[in-house]
Amino acid sequence: MIKAINFINLIVYRSVSELRSEGSRTYISYLWWIIEPLMSLAVYYVAFKYIFHRETEYFALFLFIGVVNYRFFAGTVTRSSTSITSGKGLMQLVYVHKSLFPLTVVAVNLVKFCITLLLVVAAVWLSGLVPSWPYLMLPVLMGLLLLFTAGVSMICAVITPFFPDFQVILGTLMHLLVFVSGVFFDVRQMPDPVRSIMLLNPLTVFNDQFRAVLLYRQWPDASSFWPGLIAGAVCLAVGGFLIHYFNRHFPKIG
């Protein structure tokens, strides 16, 4: 129990240090956490609104929700994939369980995600969509997205030290993922065979359910949670097991 508490405290300490470090590296500091997703939103909005002529109601908000969720997942997984390799210097100085490195990345990006999600909620309110009781499910949706993101991040963190070229493959997969996760398209309007395939991707489900709560003021479909919950739990268990199994081997790699 004491070891677990100390480990959590270490994650918190490293996460706070990383957040402060990020804020000190640029002139406008923490404002980049808001400006970056807004810049991504602007690029995608222009492309899909004026080039591909998307006419979805509240399209900017629709897109904003998908962009914020995707950036949290993709950014966390990508950074976590190199976290153990980047932490080799610390490993050689002191013993730490190597799950510390991807979990720190998850914690840092979770803080950024919460800030940008608050920005999304504010934009929704300013658009005249008043808060409703389904908002109570937002913490549940955030928890499920966090579980899935942490699980995939742990697995990717294990792969890269043994197979460095995985970073290139992962980058390509993340570019593909943005088009098959319901970021730009409403999965509810797709024909049944395509919709069923798209919903196999937990990130598509999360995007759809976040929009159900924020845009349509509907209670999320609880039955759709199971794929994401199961996938997240399995990935977290597998990733945790692999990191623990190779825990003492990582400092010797490379």
Backbone hydrogen bonds, N-H to C=O, Kabsch-Sander energy under -0.5 kcal/mol:
donor,donor_aa,acceptor,acceptor_aa,energy
5,I,1,M,-2.2
6,N,2,I,-2.6
7,F,3,K,-2.3
8,I,4,A,-2.4
9,N,5,I,-2.6
10,L,6,N,-1.9
11,I,7,F,-2.1
12,V,8,I,-2.6
13,Y,9,N,-2.6
14,R,10,L,-2.6
15,S,11,I,-2.5
16,V,12,V,-2.6
17,S,13,Y,-2.2
18,E,14,R,-2.4
19,L,15,S,-2.5
20,R,16,V,-2.4
21,S,17,S,-2.3
22,E,18,E,-2.6
23,G,19,L,-2.1
24,S,20,R,-1.4
25,R,21,S,-0.7
25,R,22,E,-0.9
29,S,26,T,-0.6
31,L,28,I,-2.0
32,W,29,S,-1.7
33,W,30,Y,-1.7
34,I,31,L,-1.3
35,I,31,L,-2.7
36,E,32,W,-2.5
38,L,34,I,-1.4
39,M,35,I,-2.5
40,S,36,E,-2.2
41,L,37,P,-2.5
42,A,38,L,-2.3
43,V,39,M,-2.1
44,Y,40,S,-2.5
45,Y,41,L,-2.8
46,V,42,A,-2.3
47,A,43,V,-2.1
48,F,44,Y,-2.7
49,K,45,Y,-2.7
50,Y,46,V,-1.7
51,I,46,V,-0.8
51,I,47,A,-0.9
52,F,47,A,-1.6
54,R,48,F,-2.8
59,F,56,T,-1.0
62,F,58,Y,-2.9
63,L,59,F,-2.9
64,F,60,A,-2.4
65,I,61,L,-2.3
66,G,62,F,-1.4
67,V,63,L,-2.8
68,V,64,F,-2.4
69,N,65,I,-2.1
70,Y,66,G,-2.5
71,R,67,V,-2.8
72,F,68,V,-1.9
73,F,69,N,-2.2
74,A,70,Y,-3.2
75,G,71,R,-2.1
76,T,72,F,-1.8
77,V,73,F,-2.5
78,T,74,A,-2.5
79,R,75,G,-2.1
80,S,76,T,-2.5
81,S,77,V,-1.7
82,T,78,T,-0.5
82,T,79,R,-0.9
83,S,80,S,-1.3
84,I,80,S,-0.6
86,S,82,T,-2.5
87,G,83,S,-1.2
88,K,85,T,-1.3
89,G,86,S,-0.5
91,M,87,G,-2.1
92,Q,88,K,-1.8
93,L,89,G,-0.5
93,L,90,L,-1.1
94,V,90,L,-2.3
100,L,97,H,-2.2
101,F,98,K,-1.1
103,L,99,S,-1.9
104,T,100,L,-1.8
105,V,101,F,-1.6
106,V,102,P,-2.3
107,A,103,L,-2.3
108,V,104,T,-2.6
109,N,105,V,-2.5
110,L,106,V,-1.9
111,V,107,A,-1.6
112,K,108,V,-1.5
113,F,109,N,-2.5
114,C,110,L,-2.5
115,I,111,V,-1.8
116,T,112,K,-2.4
117,L,113,F,-2.6
118,L,114,C,-1.9
119,L,115,I,-1.4
120,V,116,T,-2.0
121,V,117,L,-2.6
122,A,118,L,-2.3
123,A,119,L,-2.3
124,V,120,V,-2.4
125,W,121,V,-2.3
126,L,122,A,-2.5
127,S,123,A,-1.1
128,G,125,W,-1.9
129,L,124,V,-1.8
130,V,128,G,-1.1
135,Y,132,S,-2.0
136,L,133,W,-2.3
137,M,134,P,-2.2
138,L,135,Y,-1.9
141,L,137,M,-2.3
142,M,138,L,-2.7
143,G,139,P,-2.3
144,L,140,V,-2.3
145,L,141,L,-2.4
146,L,142,M,-2.5
147,L,143,G,-2.4
148,F,144,L,-2.4
149,T,145,L,-2.5
150,A,146,L,-2.8
151,G,147,L,-2.2
152,V,148,F,-2.3
153,S,149,T,-2.3
154,M,150,A,-2.2
155,I,151,G,-1.7
156,C,152,V,-2.4
157,A,153,S,-2.2
158,V,154,M,-1.2
159,I,155,I,-1.7
160,T,156,C,-1.8
162,F,158,V,-0.7
162,F,159,I,-0.9
163,F,159,I,-2.0
166,F,163,F,-2.3
167,Q,164,P,-1.8
168,V,165,D,-0.9
169,I,165,D,-1.5
170,L,166,F,-3.1
171,G,167,Q,-2.1
172,T,168,V,-1.7
173,L,169,I,-2.4
174,M,170,L,-2.4
175,H,171,G,-1.6
176,L,172,T,-2.0
177,L,173,L,-2.5
178,V,174,M,-1.2
179,F,176,L,-1.5
180,V,176,L,-0.6
180,V,177,L,-1.1
183,V,178,V,-0.6
187,V,185,F,-0.8
189,Q,186,D,-1.7
190,M,187,V,-1.1
195,R,191,P,-2.8
196,S,192,D,-2.7
197,I,193,P,-1.5
198,M,194,V,-2.7
199,L,195,R,-2.1
200,L,197,I,-1.4
201,N,198,M,-1.7
204,T,201,N,-1.0
205,V,201,N,-1.5
206,F,202,P,-2.5
207,N,203,L,-2.3
208,D,204,T,-2.3
209,Q,205,V,-2.6
210,F,206,F,-2.6
211,R,207,N,-1.9
212,A,208,D,-1.8
213,V,209,Q,-1.8
214,L,210,F,-2.7
215,L,211,R,-2.3
216,Y,211,R,-1.8
218,Q,212,A,-3.2
222,A,220,P,-0.9
224,S,221,D,-1.5
225,F,222,A,-1.6
226,W,223,S,-0.6
228,G,224,S,-0.6
229,L,225,F,-2.8
230,I,226,W,-3.1
231,A,227,P,-2.7
232,G,228,G,-2.6
233,A,229,L,-2.4
234,V,230,I,-2.7
235,C,231,A,-2.6
236,L,232,G,-2.5
237,A,233,A,-2.3
238,V,234,V,-2.8
239,G,235,C,-3.0
240,G,236,L,-2.5
241,F,237,A,-2.3
242,L,238,V,-2.6
243,I,239,G,-2.4
244,H,240,G,-2.2
245,Y,241,F,-2.6
246,F,242,L,-2.4
247,N,244,H,-0.7
249,H,246,F,-1.8
250,F,246,F,-1.5
252,K,249,H,-1.3
253,I,250,F,-1.6
